[in-house]
Amino acid sequence: MGDNSQALVGDLLTELYIGGEAVPAGDGGRFDVLDPATGDVVASVADGTVDDAIAAVDAADKAAAAWAATPPRARAEILRKAFELMTAQSEDLARLISLENGKALPDARGEVAYAAEFFRWYAEEAVRDIGSVTTAPSGANRILVVHQPVGICVLVTPWNFPAAMATRKIGPALAAGCTVILKPASDTPLTALAMARILAEAGVPAGVVNVLPARRSGAVVSAMLHDPRVRKLSFTGSTEVGRVLLKEAADQVINTSMELGGNAPFVVFADADLDAAIEGAMIAKMRNAGEACTAANRFYVESPIAGEFGRRLAERMSALTVGPGTAEGTQVGPLVNQDAVDKVDSLVRGAVDGGAKAVVGGGRPDRPGFYYDPTVLVNVHPDAPILKEEIFGPVAPIVTFDDEDEAIRLANDTEFGLVAYVYTGDLARGLRVTERIESGMVGLNRGLVSDPAAPFGGVKQSGIGREGGHEGMLDYVEAKYIAVEW
């Protein structure tokens, strides 16, 4: 680890953050955070226990009434200040994300800007939590609907966007008047703890935001979900873990939001602008080296242009610079850990064994760290296992199709439905296809859909609820109906 990285880590919070204080784990336990570029230890972080989890709920409960009663404008000003602080500290935050996550600095800088925008957006939304007054159809009374904070929220976030997935949940929760306990991924706790410090500096009262790093995630989260004071769970992660947490949440009938796995189809029709489609493919596939739930996972290209699309995509992928995420000039950093590399390699080998051809890449470079070469696969069988689950790596498998109905059938052949991408020069076709594709979001002639002002979420087994936009704050309020006459 270089001198700059050492200085960056030396000033970080590495304890639990509960009730506005940095505290050690109850049993003194700690775990190591690794640099994916080298496998070296970056820092040691407190490993929260079940007792620590309940202490965090205690702190959130103690702060809940006062925060819910805080005027919306005051909450908004604090969120706005958090946005300004994140923006001012953006380079340090980007380097921290690259250090513990592995992503290239351009991706990390983009994430920080995106993450900060959730604080700005919900600073604006905090004062727009608007209820309604209507007359009952019978005319007998008025129907008055007010919004109240849902209560104490447990927020469980993944490692691939350690800042943005935290702010996407914390922003609307605080805007709505909720207190929170953030359980970050154990691969990337340092960014979450840095966010706690920024929020405290912005003026968030003690206990409103608590951060609980822990390796024993299942036990810690389960303990909080079985505390009757907890009323909300928001989880971003795999569908497999989401199913488990939904069962846990059922015991206390907890309000849940789930942003789960994706398996995004990227559909290119023969009439598409090929230059735009290739550019969109690079964005949709290679943002964060493919480690994104929104990453293009399956490329379906109409037969007349499939050869040209594959050739040009391979040219672009082979030109990417692979290296440590923290190094200037790197375009593709390492994957997050060895398990991620092994999974990607297994999927690629399975596809090749099934008849696919690696036009570029297809293996691991001979260097320390958790790297995988940018890869383009052609002649992929439509039933290949690589098309059935998230790759979460820099691999683009290409399948050909012959007509619109076949493209839609292939795109919908998955249990997931988070996002899809469609490229065509025919607007009518584009809109027709986007309506028929089973996904919560569609990028039409665009390789990027994420926006803090838009409702992010999926259908089928990709999730429940929406994050971002006005809808995102509604996930953190309960509607109370009051029947009244005057």
N, C-alpha and C positions, 0 to 999 in steps of 0.2 A: 504494500500500500504506500503510495507516494506521500510526500510531505504535505501537499495541499489537502489530501484526503484525511491524513492524520489530524491536521488542524481543524478540519470540518467536524470530524467525529468527536474531537476533544471537548467541544462546547455543547454537545448534545445532551438532552434529557434521556437517561437510560433506565430510570426507575419507573414504577407504576405512577400514574397521575390520578389521584383520587382526592376529591374534596378540595381541589386547588393546591394540593401539595404533592411533591415528589416523594414517594415512599417505597421502601424495599418490599419485595414479596414477603408474605407472612412467614414462610419457612426459610427465607433467605435464598431461595433457588434462583438461578440465572440460566440463560441459554445464549448461545453464540449466534451472531448474524454474520453471514459469509458474503464475500465479494464474488459474484458469479464469474467474473473475468479471470479469477485466479484460484478460487476456493479458499483463500485466506480469510481469517477471522477479522471482521471490521470492528465489532464491538460486542460486549456482553450486556444483555438486557434482563431486567427482572422478570421472573417467570411467575405470573399470577396464579393464585390458588383459588379454590372454591370459597374460602373465607374472604379472600381479597375481593372476589366478585360480589359477595353480599355486602362488603364494606362499600363498594362502589354504588350499589343500589341504595344503601343507607345515605350516602352523600347526595345522590340524585334526588332521593325522596326529601331530604332536608331542604334542598334548594328549589323544589318543584313549585310550591305555592307562590313564592315571591317572584319566580321567573314567569309563571303564567300570568301574574298580575302586572308584570312590567308592561308599560304602554308599547304598542306596536312600533311607534316611531323610535323609542329608545332601543328596542331590539334591532330595528333596522340600522340604526347608527352604528351599533357594535358590529354587525355583519359587514357594513360598508368599511369600517376601520380594518376588519380582518382582511378584506379584499385588498386594501391599500398596503397593508403590511406584507401580505403574500407577494404582491407585485414588486415591492421594494426589495424583498429578499429572494426574488425569483431565481437568480443564478445559483445561490447557495442551495436552495431547495432542489433545483434541477440536478446539481452535482450529487446531492445526497441520494436522490432517487436513482440516478445512474449507478451509484456506488453499491447500494444494497439490492437493487432490482436487476441491473445489468443493461438496461435499455440505453441506446445511443443518446448522446446529449441533445440532438435536435428533437427527438421524441420526448425526452424528459422536459425540455423547455416548453414544448407544446402542451404537455400534461399540466405543468404548473399554471400556464395561462388559462387553460380550460378549467382547472380546479378552482382557481381564484374567482373565475366568472360565476361559479355557483353562489359564492358569498355575495357578489354584487347583485345577481339576479334576485336572490331571496331577501336581500336588503330592500329591494323594490317591491317584492311580493308581500313582505311582512305587513305592510299597511293596506293590503288589498284582500284580506281574509273576510270577504263580504258575505253576509247571510242574506235572508230574504223575508219579505212580508207579503202575503197574498190573502185574498178573501176565499174562504171555503166555498166550494161550488154551491152549497145550500144557502149561503149567505148568513149562516148562524153565527159564525165567529171568524176571527182572523187566524191565519196559520203563520206563526212567527218561527223562523229557523235561525238559530245562532250556531256558530262554530266554537268549539272548545278544544284545547289541547288534548290529544289522546292520552298523554301521561308519560311515564318513564319509558324510554326507548332503548332497546339493545340493538346496536348497529354492528354487524359482522361484515368485514370488508376483505377483499382478496389482495394478492400481492402484485397483480399486474399493473394496476393504476393506484398506488398506495396513497396518493394525495387526492386525486379526483374522486375515487370511490368514497373517501371519507367526507369530502366537502359536499358531494352530491346528496349525502344523507344528513349530515350535520346542519347544512344550510336551511333546508325546509323545516327540520325539526325545531331548530331554534327560532325560526321565523314564526312558527305556529305556537310557540310557548312551551315546548317540551324540554325536559332534561334528558341527557343521553349518557350511555356507557358505550364507548367504542372498543370493540375487540378486533384489533388489526391482525392480518396474517402474520404468522411468526417468521416468515422469510423477510418481511419488510416492516418491522415495528418502528424503526427510527423516524421515518417520515411522519407516521401518525403521532408520535410523541412531539415532533417538531410542530405539528399543527396545534397540539394542545398549548404549547408555549405561545404561539401566535394568537390564539383565541384569548388566552389570559391577558396578553398585552393589549388586545383590542377592547378589553373590558368585560369579558364574560365572567359573571360571578362564580365564586368557588362552588363546585358541585354540579354546575349546569352541564359541563362537559367533563367526562372522566375517560381515561384511556387505560385499557387493561391488556397489555401484551401477555400471552400465555401459550405455552406449547400444548398444554392439556386442554385443548379447545373444547372438546365434547363435554367434559365434566363442568368446566367453567360456565359455558353458555347454558347448559342444562340447568345448573343451579339458579341462574338468573331467570330463566323461563319458568321455573317452578316457584318463584317468589311472587306472591299475589300482587305486589306493588308494581310489577313490570306489566305494561299493557301493550307494548308494541315490539315487534321484531322486524328489522329490515336486514335482509341478507343478500349479498352478492357473491356468487360462487357456482360450484358445479350443481347440476340437477340432482346428482346422487346425494350430496350432502343436504341440498334443499329439501328432498323428500324426508330425510331423517328429522330435520328441524321442524317441518310442518307437523310431523307426528308429535314431537315434543311440545310444540306450541298449542296443540289441541288439548293438552291436559288442563291448561288454564284458560282456554278459549282466547288466546292472544291474537290481536290484530297483526296480520303478517303482510309484508311486501317481499317478493322474491324476484330477484334478477338472476336468472339461472343460465344454463349453458346455451350455446348457439351452434349452428351448423350452416352458416350463411352461403346460399347459392349466389353465384355471380354469372348472370345470364347475358350472353352477347349474341345479338341477332346479326345476320349478314349485312343488314342495311345500316349498322351502327358506324359512327365515326371511329375508325380503328385507333387513331392517335389518342382520342379522348378515352377510349376503352382501355388502352394499355396504361395510360396515366392513372385512370381510376383503379385499375387492377393493382398497380403498385402501391397506391394509398391504402386500398381496402385490404390487401394481403400483408404488406410489410410494415404498417404502423405497429410499432412496438415489436418488430420481428415476428409478427403473426401471433403474439401472445395477447390476444384481445378477443372477447366474446363476440365482437362485431367483425372480426377478421373474415375475409372471403375464404371459405373453406373448400368449396367445390366450384370449379369453373365449367360451365356448360356453354359451349361455343357452337354456333350453327356451322354445319359441315363445310360450306363453300369457303369460309374464312378461318377454319380451325387451324390449318397448317401455318398460315401467316401469323395468326395470333400467338400460337405457341412459340414460333421462332422469335418473334419480337419480344415476347415476355421473357424468354430465356436470355436474350441479349441484355435486357435491362437488369435482370436478376444477377447475371454473371459479372456485371460491372460494379456491383455494390461492394463497398469496403467493409470488411468484417474485422472487428477488433474490440478492445475494451470500451464499454459504454462511456467511460469518463474521458476518453481520448478524443481530442478535436479531430474531425475528419472521419470518424467512425460513422457508418450508416446502419450497420447491423451489429448489435452487441450480442453477448452470450444469452442463452436461455437462463431461467432463474435457478435451476439446480440440476443435478445429475439425473434425477427421475424424469424430468421434462425431456432431456436429451434422449434418454432410453426409450421413452414413449414415441417420440417423433421418429426415431430411427427404426423402431419396430413397425410402425405404420408404413413407412417408405419401403422397407424390405418386403413387407407383405404385398404391397402393390406391385413391386417389381417381380416378385415371384409369381404374381398372377398375370403377368404379361405386359405391365406398364414399362415405359422406358424413361430413364432420367436423362433429359436433354441437357441439363446442367445440374451440378450438385449431386445429392443422393447419399451423402455421407458426412462424417465428422472430420473436421480439420485436425491435423496433428499438432496440437498446441494445448497448453494447460487451460483450464476453465471449461465452462459448460456451453460449448459452441456447437452449432449445426450449420452446414453450408446452405445458402439459399438454393432452393431446388424447384425445378419444373418437371412434372411428370406428364407424359402424353400416352395415348393408347390405354387409358385407365378404364377398366371394366366398370360399367354402371353399378354393379353390386359389390365393388371392392370395399373391404372394411374401412379403408382410409376415408371413404365418403360417408361413413355412418357415425363418426364421432369427431369431436373437436380435435384438430391437429395441434393447435397452440404452438406453432412453430413456423419457420420460413419456407413452407412447402406449398406449391400450387399444383394440384392434380387437375388435368383437363380431360373432359368428356365431351364427345360431339353429339349433336342432336340434329334432326331433320325438319321439324316443324314446330309451330307454337305450342300445340297441345302436348307434344312430347317434352318440350322444355319445361312446361308448367308441372307436368307429372313428375319429372325428375327433381325439380326444385322442391316440390311438396313431399317427396319421399323421405321423410325424416320425422322423428318425434319432436324435433325442435321447431321454433318459429320466432326467432328474435329479429333478424334483419335479412334482407335480400337486396341484391343489386341487379339492375336491369339496364342494358345499353341497347338503344335502338334509335334510328333516325325518324321513326314514325311515331308521333306523339299519341295518336289514337291507340296504336298497338301498345305503347308503353303504359298508358293508363289502364288499358284493358288487362294487361298482364299483371300489373301491380295489384289490381283488385282481386285477381284469382290466386295470387301467391299467398300462402298462409304464413304471414309474419306480421309482427307488430310494427315494423318499420321497413321502408323501402327507399333505397337510393336510386332514383331514376336519372340515368346519365350523370351520376355523381358517386364518387367512391368514399364519401365521408358523410355520415348522418348525425353524429353526436353534436348536440347543441344544448346548452343549459336552458334555453328558452323553449325547448321542444320536449314533449312527453316521450321518454325513453323506456322501452319495455317490450316484452314479447308475448306470444300466444302459445298454445299447446304446453309443452313441458319446458318452455323457456321462461316462464315466470308468471307472477301475479302482481298487478299494480303497475304504476308508472313513476319514474323519477325524472325531475326536470319539468320545466314549464309550470303553469299554474296548477296542473294536475298533481305535480310532485308534492306541493304543500298540502293538498287535500288528503294525502295519505297519512298525514300526521294530525288530523283533526277529526273530532266526532261531531256530527250534526245533531243538535238538540232541537226538538220540535216543541213549541209552546202554544197551546190552544188558548186564545184570549179573546175577550169581547171588550169593545169600548164604544 
